[in-house]
Amino acid sequence: MSVASPPPSIGWSRQTLYWLAGTWLLTAALFYPTLRLLVQLWERDDNYSHGYAVVPISLWLGWRISRRVGPPQGGEWLFASLNLLIGLVLQGAAVVVRWPPLSYLALICILRGTLVAAGGRRWADAFNFPLLFLFFMFPLPVTWTSYLSLWLQDIVARVSETVLSLFVVCHRVGHSLRIAGVDRSLVIAEECSGLGQIIAFAAFAVLLGHLLQRSWWHRLLLVLLAVPTAIVANTLRVLLMHAGAIWFGTSWLSGTLHDMPALFSLPVGILLFLLLDHWLSTWPSPTASSEPVLAPSPGSIPPQRGLQWVIAWLLVGGAGLWLLQAHLQEAGEWSYPNLQASLAEVPLSIPNGNADQALWKGQVLTDQEAHLRQRLSFADDLLMRIYRTEEGDWVRVYMVHSRAGEDRKHHPEICIRDVSGAPEDVAFRQRVPLNAAGSAEAQRFRFWTGANRSLVVYYWHYTLEPVALEGQSRLQRLHQRVGISPPSVTVQVSTSGENPNHLAAVEKTLLPALHAVMEHQILPAGSRCGCDRIPIGLAR
């Protein structure tokens, strides 16, 4: 929808601009904690490095629109108050549960409420696009990006292998490529998946469709085409990196030259995208009809008074949020119990559940434990053992405890499949009960480490429950539960997967025995057992 321009004689009054600047300053102060976290994310995660450009672009778009529609003529305080109230409530909820998408919705509501207070709903509608464009400075849920990154890594690895095999001998294992004549394997890491390019190209598609005033179906197609365009551009970048590794070696890949191929592939992707837009523009499309700006509705208030109303709302809301944060901070931190015993107290001899003799005899892997303790700075306790039977079967047991819950970031499928490059037999995945009641389960995986060799992994974890403190409100408990990672213990049992009888013995005797030892000798009462994996982003 487009709006007609007002008479050129009408201009912005200085008082209106002053009050508008005041609302912006208060809004920035209200969302300062959120903006600080966003800046840290843009610095840390290359997938969102474009976030720095989103706010300036939105401000520029708003300035263009304001020149077209003119200054506000009269606001609607009732609808403005409703928007502001919803925005403040959403920001309060974001403070309690620490979830950035709520802050985005809160920011949109408050900014729109400011516009409605100054010029009414129809005038504020003209600024909907720059408000919604702010979406691109907020992160997507890690669950989505983790799965999307893995899917993109697989596509890039497969396409790269196919193209490179036309010129050189190339072998792919998982997301690793082994090229004849190259001194080491080249891994398609998460940053090579092209997720950041897809997000940036999607933002570019939305912006391009708006600036060129494309039809709604044209804009939708542009956003959809952003995905394959970004994949093509990123695959070209990866191919250039592999070509450079063949010609110049791999030492330059770990330096500042690592991103040099993007200086060629990114412009190629933008050019390809512009060609697609030009091709779509040749299709017949209906022209959008212009709608004039409605006159101020009866009962509207002057813009200055509406903005003063917004400032009052923001001052009251800011005070309320400050009191809320003070209330949440009064609760302090959760108090968690310690383990009943060290992980070293796990018996070296694991008996059969129906016999007195030892079925599994363990051996401490001292050197591997010492090596892991140096690598895993978060580990408050660690165990590495190998258990064997008289028949020669073996299992490797790995346990790690972290008071900060950092052990939960271990994912067998990422460490073995994506980092080591061992393909996974997804059909073999199954949850294995750890007790007769079935209230505790381990997740089973199988990874192929050779032509006829496989590694079977059983994964589960324990989460310690906090000691409830008297006098805490429900908000304080909710804030602590969603914002603090509880202490936990991760258990991983791995073994060879060629012998089905051996796997059956592991699942029927060893795993339940280890679970019983953990419940009765190591963990405090009330600890919860699970085998789900928290969403993470893979960094190399």
Rosetta blueprint (number, residue, H / E / L):
1 M L
2 S E
3 V E
4 A L
5 S L
6 P L
7 P L
8 P L
9 S L
10 I L
11 G L
12 W L
13 S L
14 R H
15 Q H
16 T H
17 L H
18 Y H
19 W H
20 L H
21 A H
22 G H
23 T H
24 W H
25 L H
26 L H
27 T H
28 A H
29 A H
30 L H
31 F L
32 Y H
33 P H
34 T H
35 L H
36 R H
37 L H
38 L H
39 V H
40 Q H
41 L H
42 W H
43 E H
44 R H
45 D L
46 D H
47 N H
48 Y H
49 S L
50 H L
51 G H
52 Y H
53 A H
54 V H
55 V H
56 P H
57 I H
58 S H
59 L H
60 W H
61 L H
62 G H
63 W H
64 R H
65 I H
66 S H
67 R H
68 R H
69 V H
70 G L
71 P L
72 P L
73 Q L
74 G L
75 G E
76 E L
77 W H
78 L H
79 F H
80 A H
81 S H
82 L H
83 N H
84 L H
85 L H
86 I H
87 G H
88 L H
89 V H
90 L H
91 Q H
92 G H
93 A H
94 A H
95 V H
96 V H
97 V H
98 R L
99 W L
100 P H
101 P H
102 L H
103 S H
104 Y H
105 L H
106 A H
107 L H
108 I H
109 C H
110 I H
111 L H
112 R H
113 G H
114 T H
115 L H
116 V H
117 A H
118 A H
119 G H
120 G H
121 R H
122 R H
123 W H
124 A H
125 D H
126 A L
127 F L
128 N H
129 F H
130 P H
131 L H
132 L H
133 F H
134 L H
135 F H
136 F H
137 M H
138 F L
139 P L
140 L L
141 P L
142 V H
143 T H
144 W H
145 T H
146 S H
147 Y H
148 L H
149 S H
150 L H
151 W H
152 L H
153 Q H
154 D H
155 I H
156 V H
157 A H
158 R H
159 V H
160 S H
161 E H
162 T H
163 V H
164 L H
165 S L
166 L L
167 F L
168 V L
169 V L
170 C E
171 H E
172 R E
173 V E
174 G L
175 H L
176 S E
177 L E
178 R E
179 I E
180 A L
181 G L
182 V L
183 D L
184 R L
185 S L
186 L E
187 V E
188 I L
189 A L
190 E H
191 E H
192 C H
193 S L
194 G L
195 L H
196 G H
197 Q H
198 I H
199 I H
200 A H
201 F H
202 A H
203 A H
204 F H
205 A H
206 V H
207 L H
208 L H
209 G H
210 H H
211 L H
212 L L
213 Q L
214 R L
215 S L
216 W H
217 W H
218 H H
219 R H
220 L H
221 L H
222 L H
223 V H
224 L H
225 L H
226 A H
227 V H
228 P H
229 T H
230 A H
231 I H
232 V H
233 A H
234 N H
235 T H
236 L H
237 R H
238 V H
239 L H
240 L H
241 M H
242 H H
243 A H
244 G H
245 A H
246 I H
247 W H
248 F H
249 G L
250 T L
251 S H
252 W H
253 L H
254 S H
255 G L
256 T H
257 L H
258 H H
259 D H
260 M L
261 P L
262 A H
263 L H
264 F H
265 S H
266 L H
267 P H
268 V H
269 G H
270 I H
271 L H
272 L H
273 F H
274 L H
275 L H
276 L H
277 D H
278 H H
279 W H
280 L H
281 S H
282 T L
283 W L
284 P L
285 S L
286 P L
287 T L
288 A L
289 S L
290 S E
291 E E
292 P L
293 V L
294 L L
295 A L
296 P L
297 S L
298 P L
299 G L
300 S L
301 I E
302 P L
303 P H
304 Q H
305 R H
306 G H
307 L H
308 Q H
309 W H
310 V H
311 I H
312 A H
313 W H
314 L H
315 L H
316 V H
317 G H
318 G H
319 A H
320 G H
321 L H
322 W H
323 L H
324 L H
325 Q H
326 A H
327 H H
328 L H
329 Q H
330 E H
331 A L
332 G L
333 E L
334 W L
335 S E
336 Y L
337 P L
338 N L
339 L L
340 Q L
341 A L
342 S L
343 L H
344 A H
345 E H
346 V L
347 P L
348 L L
349 S E
350 I E
351 P E
352 N L
353 G L
354 N L
355 A L
356 D L
357 Q L
358 A E
359 L E
360 W E
361 K E
362 G E
363 Q E
364 V E
365 L L
366 T H
367 D H
368 Q H
369 E H
370 A H
371 H H
372 L H
373 R H
374 Q H
375 R H
376 L L
377 S L
378 F L
379 A L
380 D L
381 D E
382 L E
383 L E
384 M E
385 R E
386 I E
387 Y E
388 R E
389 T L
390 E L
391 E L
392 G L
393 D L
394 W E
395 V E
396 R E
397 V E
398 Y E
399 M E
400 V E
401 H E
402 S E
403 R L
404 A L
405 G L
406 E H
407 D H
408 R H
409 K H
410 H L
411 H L
412 P H
413 E H
414 I H
415 C H
416 I H
417 R H
418 D H
419 V H
420 S L
421 G L
422 A L
423 P L
424 E E
425 D L
426 V H
427 A H
428 F H
429 R L
430 Q E
431 R E
432 V E
433 P E
434 L L
435 N L
436 A L
437 A L
438 G L
439 S L
440 A L
441 E E
442 A E
443 Q E
444 R E
445 F E
446 R E
447 F E
448 W E
449 T L
450 G L
451 A L
452 N L
453 R L
454 S E
455 L E
456 V E
457 V E
458 Y E
459 Y E
460 W E
461 H E
462 Y E
463 T E
464 L L
465 E L
466 P L
467 V E
468 A L
469 L L
470 E L
471 G L
472 Q L
473 S L
474 R H
475 L H
476 Q H
477 R H
478 L H
479 H H
480 Q H
481 R H
482 V H
483 G H
484 I L
485 S L
486 P L
487 P L
488 S E
489 V E
490 T E
491 V E
492 Q E
493 V E
494 S E
495 T E
496 S E
497 G L
498 E L
499 N L
500 P H
501 N H
502 H H
503 L H
504 A H
505 A H
506 V H
507 E H
508 K H
509 T H
510 L H
511 L H
512 P H
513 A H
514 L H
515 H H
516 A H
517 V H
518 M H
519 E H
520 H H
521 Q H
522 I H
523 L L
524 P L
525 A L
526 G L
527 S L
528 R E
529 C E
530 G E
531 C L
532 D L
533 R L
534 I L
535 P L
536 I L
537 G L
538 L L
539 A L
540 R L
